[in-house]
Amino acid sequence: MAEQTQHPTPHIVIIGCGFGGLEAAKVFKGKAVRVTLMDRTNHHLFQPLLYQVATAGLAAPTISAPIRNLFRQQLNVTTLLGDVRSMDANAKQISFVQPGSDVQHTLSFDHLIVAAGATHSYFGNDAWEQHAPGLKTLQDAMALRRKILMAFEAAEAEEDAARREALLTFVVIGAGPTGVEMAGTMAEIARHTLPGEFRRIDPASAKVILLEGGSRVLQAMPENLSEKALKQLAALGVDVRLNAKVTQIDAQGIEVQNLAAKQALEGKTAASWEETCASSYQIHSKTVIWAAGVAASPLGKQLAQSTGCELDRAGRVKVLPDLSLPNAPHISVIGDMASLMREVAGQSVPVPGVSPAAKQMGRCAAANVLRRMQGQSTQAFRYADYGNLATIGRNAAVVDLATPLGALRFSGKLAWLFWLFAHIYFLIGFRNRFVVLADWTTAYLSFSRSARVVAEADLNKG
Ligand SMILES: Cc1cc2nc3c(=O)[nH]c(=O)nc-3n(C[C@H](O)[C@H](O)[C@H](O)COP(=O)(O)OP(=O)(O)OC[C@H]3O[C@@H](n4cnc5c(N)ncnc54)[C@H](O)[C@@H]3O)c2cc1C
């Protein structure tokens, strides 16, 4: 796309319309600027409920909203569908392609806000991805939903007992919020949704195994809430294995090293062969889900090449306190792509990769762009931490709220109701909120899941 000739109105390009980019664009409402909001999808996605799509609880449109429609009344925002391939800080240009096309377009900017989020990290074992897909996009969620539902279908037809068992063994790797939600909900599907619908298998006999390399689930939560979450998972029938390090994943399943057993063995002078074997074991499974590692969008590397900025170990861009880049004040990086430390109780800790942080960064970066344009000094980003919540399944959740009077922590049914209404509140669009509430109420009363139909085209996928 050939850019228009010099335009007097400043042009701000925002890459990514996730939580950060969306908030940033809204700040420019009514301001004398032109904004181009570019995303490689045509929708804003509410990632915290992606696991509900992956487990057939909600249909995809209920957790997403067309970007073009969100900005129909903000006339200074132009929405462009484009996958950004490169950024040139000196020339102040980005290049992008549209889906299904190789034609490179360029677009000039005066200010750039990069909010392209994160992707999966397999810690250097990229070959694992084909056997253990992760959950980041709507496409991921729909592929997982198909995989989970088709495993039950294949098990119903399978004559061989060992193959049937592998089909009915579901493994989730990583016990952060996404892993815990996925495992808890899959156990519910197996124990409550599907029984009665199959004749040759008992879906309730399916194993759901949650593997965690660390010594507790939900490590971002206080220890007592991790323990409560562990108990709630066990009550749902999830087999949680802590200190379990995955060393190999292939089409047959996974190999796990029991770190606790390994440490115990290392303390001994002569371990028996059986003991050594016990520290490492195989799980035969046809459905393995990766919820363990996150890396920043590869656009971070692009920025490092273009501006010389530094990246952290997860590929996040080390930003200045006002979220701009050291050698490029006209470029800001926000959300899951940004690496910024803050002080908590005298300790330096990273701003977490969560939606409230991305939204707050979006607002801060946009306000700083406006300040810069008016010749004012920029303001440092301050993260307002409201706490953490995670759901585990029906009537099961943990909540750790930061209040002016101190931490408020609770778990169980009350926490679950809090989680549920908080997510409905933060969903975008009245229709989405209404449909989600109706679907969840029906699911709660009937144990059913509303989004189990898989289209013919998807049925034929591998
Ligand atoms: C499964 C899951 C569950 C989560 N649950 C929670 C939760 O319960 N609570 C919570 O606070 N946080 C949760 N998070 C984290 C939260 O969603 C992220 O912290 C937040 O989305 C980060 O916002 P962002 O704007 O940086 O990136 P995103 O919201 O990921 O948005 C990035 C946008 O950039 C676009 N994009 C990417 N690359 C390009 C490119 N090259 N060109 C153009 N566009 C591009 C993407 O399409 C996307 O729209 C969850 C995340 C996941 C994946």
The ligand as an SDF file (V2000), in Angstrom:
LIG
                    3D

 53 58  0  0  0  0  0  0  0  0999 V2000
   -5.1810  -19.2410   27.4050 C   0  0  0  0  0  0  0  0  0  0  0  0
   -4.8640  -17.9560   28.1140 C   0  0  0  0  0  0  0  0  0  0  0  0
   -5.5070  -17.6490   29.3120 C   0  0  0  0  0  0  0  0  0  0  0  0
   -5.2290  -16.4640   29.9680 C   0  0  0  0  0  0  0  0  0  0  0  0
   -5.9030  -16.1870   31.1340 N   0  0  0  0  0  0  0  0  0  0  0  0
   -5.7060  -15.0010   31.7440 C   0  0  0  0  0  0  0  0  0  0  0  0
   -6.4590  -14.6430   32.8930 C   0  0  0  0  0  0  0  0  0  0  0  0
   -7.2870  -15.4290   33.3740 O   0  0  0  0  0  0  0  0  0  0  0  0
   -6.2490  -13.4140   33.4460 N   0  0  0  0  0  0  0  0  0  0  0  0
   -5.3400  -12.5330   32.9160 C   0  0  0  0  0  0  0  0  0  0  0  0
   -5.2100  -11.4190   33.4290 O   0  0  0  0  0  0  0  0  0  0  0  0
   -4.5970  -12.8410   31.8480 N   0  0  0  0  0  0  0  0  0  0  0  0
   -4.7600  -14.0510   31.2390 C   0  0  0  0  0  0  0  0  0  0  0  0
   -4.0220  -14.3770   30.1290 N   0  0  0  0  0  0  0  0  0  0  0  0
   -2.9590  -13.4510   29.6860 C   0  0  0  0  0  0  0  0  0  0  0  0
   -3.5430  -12.2990   28.9050 C   0  0  0  0  0  0  0  0  0  0  0  0
   -4.4530  -12.7570   27.9450 O   0  0  0  0  0  0  0  0  0  0  0  0
   -2.3870  -11.5440   28.2600 C   0  0  0  0  0  0  0  0  0  0  0  0
   -1.5420  -11.0680   29.2800 O   0  0  0  0  0  0  0  0  0  0  0  0
   -2.8950  -10.3780   27.4250 C   0  0  0  0  0  0  0  0  0  0  0  0
   -3.6910  -10.8510   26.3640 O   0  0  0  0  0  0  0  0  0  0  0  0
   -1.7140   -9.5790   26.8700 C   0  0  0  0  0  0  0  0  0  0  0  0
   -2.2150   -8.5420   26.0890 O   0  0  0  0  0  0  0  0  0  0  0  0
   -1.4010   -8.0090   24.8210 P   0  0  0  0  0  0  0  0  0  0  0  0
   -2.1570   -6.8440   24.3090 O   0  0  0  0  0  0  0  0  0  0  0  0
    0.0180   -7.8510   25.1850 O   0  0  0  0  0  0  0  0  0  0  0  0
   -1.4400   -9.2130   23.7910 O   0  0  0  0  0  0  0  0  0  0  0  0
   -2.6690  -10.0010   23.1680 P   0  0  0  0  0  0  0  0  0  0  0  0
   -3.9190   -9.7650   23.9260 O   0  0  0  0  0  0  0  0  0  0  0  0
   -2.1970  -11.3900   23.0030 O   0  0  0  0  0  0  0  0  0  0  0  0
   -2.8520   -9.3310   21.7480 O   0  0  0  0  0  0  0  0  0  0  0  0
   -1.8870   -9.4090   20.7420 C   0  0  0  0  0  0  0  0  0  0  0  0
   -2.5550   -9.0730   19.4240 C   0  0  0  0  0  0  0  0  0  0  0  0
   -1.5460   -8.8890   18.4560 O   0  0  0  0  0  0  0  0  0  0  0  0
   -1.9020   -9.5380   17.2650 C   0  0  0  0  0  0  0  0  0  0  0  0
   -0.6630   -9.8600   16.5610 N   0  0  0  0  0  0  0  0  0  0  0  0
    0.3090  -10.7110   16.9540 C   0  0  0  0  0  0  0  0  0  0  0  0
    1.3200  -10.7130   16.0700 N   0  0  0  0  0  0  0  0  0  0  0  0
    0.9760   -9.8430   15.0940 C   0  0  0  0  0  0  0  0  0  0  0  0
    1.6130   -9.4230   13.8890 C   0  0  0  0  0  0  0  0  0  0  0  0
    2.8070   -9.8810   13.5190 N   0  0  0  0  0  0  0  0  0  0  0  0
    0.9690   -8.5360   13.1080 N   0  0  0  0  0  0  0  0  0  0  0  0
   -0.2480   -8.0530   13.4600 C   0  0  0  0  0  0  0  0  0  0  0  0
   -0.8820   -8.4230   14.5830 N   0  0  0  0  0  0  0  0  0  0  0  0
   -0.2770   -9.2980   15.3990 C   0  0  0  0  0  0  0  0  0  0  0  0
   -2.6890  -10.7470   17.7170 C   0  0  0  0  0  0  0  0  0  0  0  0
   -3.5530  -11.2240   16.6970 O   0  0  0  0  0  0  0  0  0  0  0  0
   -3.4470  -10.1910   18.9170 C   0  0  0  0  0  0  0  0  0  0  0  0
   -4.7020   -9.6690   18.5540 O   0  0  0  0  0  0  0  0  0  0  0  0
   -4.2780  -15.5630   29.4440 C   0  0  0  0  0  0  0  0  0  0  0  0
   -3.6250  -15.8690   28.2490 C   0  0  0  0  0  0  0  0  0  0  0  0
   -3.9260  -17.0470   27.5850 C   0  0  0  0  0  0  0  0  0  0  0  0
   -3.2290  -17.3620   26.2910 C   0  0  0  0  0  0  0  0  0  0  0  0
  1  2  1  0
  2  3  1  0
  2 52  2  0
  3  4  2  0
  4  5  1  0
  4 50  1  0
  5  6  2  0
  6  7  1  0
  6 13  1  0
  7  8  2  0
  7  9  1  0
  9 10  1  0
 10 11  2  0
 10 12  1  0
 12 13  2  0
 13 14  1  0
 14 15  1  0
 14 50  1  0
 15 16  1  0
 16 17  1  0
 16 18  1  0
 18 19  1  0
 18 20  1  0
 20 21  1  0
 20 22  1  0
 22 23  1  0
 23 24  1  0
 24 25  2  0
 24 26  1  0
 24 27  1  0
 27 28  1  0
 28 29  2  0
 28 30  1  0
 28 31  1  0
 31 32  1  0
 32 33  1  0
 33 34  1  0
 33 48  1  0
 34 35  1  0
 35 36  1  0
 35 46  1  0
 36 37  1  0
 36 45  1  0
 37 38  2  0
 38 39  1  0
 39 40  1  0
 39 45  2  0
 40 41  1  0
 40 42  2  0
 42 43  1  0
 43 44  2  0
 44 45  1  0
 46 47  1  0
 46 48  1  0
 48 49  1  0
 50 51  2  0
 51 52  1  0
 52 53  1  0
M  END
$$$$
